[in-house]
Structures are given as structure tokens and as C-alpha cells.
Amino acid sequence: MAFAITVPGNASDVAGVPGNNKYVVKTCTFTGSYAAGALTAAQLGLEQIHMVIAQCETSGFVAQYDYANATLDLYEAGADGAALDEGNTAGATVVVRVMAFGR
């Protein structure tokens, strides 16, 4: 299977030298019933987000950053054998560690 490699969104096409880019590490905790959590560059102390690495600390959920909507989403395995399904009302107290790269 072939694929294309491109520069995403507002990221600069630079490799190896971070220059004026920086990264932050934060913990995001979902509370109450699940709803995708807004996660903006400003909330992370950045001007722009180039890339987000998100990992749930203890749950069986999979966390993923939605670049188009600036949200942190949770996914779970469905019983149907298809791709992961978004959301669950059991999303309360799910802790996600986030590393964001940007400017």
C-alpha cells in the first residue's frame, strides 16, 4: 500500500533543528460524562500546535488529538470488530498525558 508524506497544516518543513519550536508535557483529565475536550495551543502555552502525542495513563481507551477541531478525543474498541468507536459515558476520570510540539 502506498502513501504520501506531506507537511501538515502550519508546521514548517524543518528536520533535526528545533529552532524556535518548543514542546510541553501536560496531563488532561476527563471529568463527568464523556465529551471531547477542547485542547488549544493557548491552553498549552503555545502559539501553534504542530503535533500532539497523547496517551491514556491507566484506562483501556485510546486518546487522539483532532487537529481540525482542536479537541482531545477518546476511542474504545467496539464489539463489532470495526475501527475504534469514539466516546463513552464512562469517560469520567480518564487521565491522558499529552506532549505537544509547536511554537
Protein Blocks (a to p, Z undefined) as FASTA:
>chain_A
ZZddddehjbccdehiaojaccdddddddehjdddddddfklnopabdfbdcdddfkbmb
dcdddfklopacdddddfkopacdehjfklgoiacddddddZZ
